């Protein structure tokens, strides 16, 4: 990223789900922010109307495997097949691995088709040990120019997001950050 450009990337992993996605989309619309949604193929299959809403509202979409597979728990071929299965529904050129890691062999094969997107600031909004205030504090403590800030579109995070997401967006705007999506 250009050093003179002050911007961050908001990403949301694991959705779409009816319990969280509408709130996230409403909040992003309220603040005029575009984000990238790294979606689980099975959730897209179950909730196609939310997938279509994400796209219709101008957000970027990315692949997060069909079943939220952990890279080290499966054969490389199984992981690649599962990712391609998700992409039959998502049709994305972006991929973010669940849990933020993958084997070199998985990276090698997936990077031939996808732009691999990792994160440098995971809010930990999914953790039962974190409060909404802790999630916001993580954003304030670790955000920097070019940060890829990952929230979660999930049942584990939605209660914290009601407070933390609007507060994080307001703080980032006050700090002079613009919001970008991936090309």
N, C-alpha and C positions, 0 to 999 in steps of 0.2 A: 504494500500500500504506500502511496505517496506520503512522505513524512509531513507534508503541509496539509494533508487532508485529515480531519479529525472525525473518524467514523468507527462504528462497531457493527457486528453482524449478530442479530438475534436469531437463534435457532430453537426449534421445539421438536423433541424426539418422542417417538413411540405412539403417536396418535394415528388417525383421528378417533376420538371417542366422544359420545354425546354428553358425558358428564364434565368434560373439560374444554373441548375444542371451541364450542360457541362462545364461552367466556373469553378465551384467548383472542379469538377473532374480533369480538366486540371491543375488547380493550385496545387491540392494535388499531382498529378503525377509529376509535375515539381519539387516539393520539397521532393518527396519520402516519403510522409506522408499518413498513413492510418487513416480513421475516421469511425465513426458510423453514419449512416443515419437513423433517426427515421421518417418513412414515413407514409403519409396519404394514406389509402387504395384506395380512389377514385382517387388520383393522380397516383398511381401505375396502376390502371385500365386504365386510360387515356393515360399513357406514359410507357407501358411495356418495350420498348426498353431502356429507361433510367434506369429503375429498373434493367434490365439485365446487363447494362454497369456498374452500381455501384457494383454489385456482381462480375462481370468478372474482375474488377480492384482490387479485393481483399478487399473491404471495408465491414464492418459489417453492417447488416441491423437490424432494429428494428421497432416495431409497434407503431403508434401514432394515433390510432383509424381510422375508415373508413372515417369519416366526420369531423375530428378535433373537436370533441365534448368537450365542457367545462363540467367538472365533476359535478359542482353544479347546472347546468341548466337542468339536465336530471335524470330520475330515475336510480337507480343502475342497474337494469336489462337491461335497454335500453343501458346504457354505456357499459356493459359487452358484450351484443350482438353485438354492433357496433365494439368493439375491436376484437371480434372473427371473425366477417365478414371481417375485414381488414386482419386478419391473414390467411384467406383462400388464399389470394394473396401473402402475404409477407412471410409467413412461418418462423416466427422469435421466438426466445426464450426471446427476450428483449422487454420491453415496457417502454415508457416514456409518461406520461400524458400531453396532451396539457395544456399550461399555467403553468405547473410545480406543479399542485396540483390535489388532488382527495379526495373523501370521504374515511373514514376508511373502510366502507363496500366495496367499489370498490377495494381498496388496498387488502383487505382480499381475495376476490375472484380472482383477477388477479394475486396475488402473488403465487397462487397454480399452475399456468401455466407458468408465465413469471418471469424473473428477472426484477424487477422494477428499472429503472435508473432515478435518479433525476439529477439536475445540481446544482453547487454552484456558477457558473459564467455565467450569461446570458449577452451576449454582448449588447443587446438592439438594434441590427442592424435593427430591424423592425420599430423602433420609428421614426416618422416624425420629432421629436424634436432633434434627434441625427444626427451629421455629421459622415462621415467616420472616421475622426480624433478622435471623441468622442468614437466611437466603439473600435478603437485601444487603446485609453487611458484606457477604461474599462478593456481590456485584461491586459495591463501593470500594472494597479493599483491592480487588484484582483487575478491574477493568482498565484497559489501556488502549491506545490507538491501535486499531486493527483487531481488537479482541473478537473472538468467536465465542459468544456467550450462550451456553446451552441451558435451556429450561426444559421441562418435560410436560408433554400433553398426556397426562396420566392421572389415574385415581390417587396415586401416592402423592402427587404434587398439588392437586387443584386447590385444596384448602389453603395452602401457603401462597399460591399464586394470586388469590383474591386480594391479598395485601401487597405481596412482594412485586408482582409484575407492574402494576401502575406506578408504584413508588420507584422501581428501578428505571422505568422509562422516563419519569419526571426528572430523576436525578441525572441520568445520562444526558438528557436534553439541557438541563441547567449547566452541566459541565461542558457543553458545547459539542457534544457528539451528534453526528448524523447517523442514520441507519441505512445499511446497505444489504443487498442480497447478492448471491453469487451468480456469475455469468456462466 
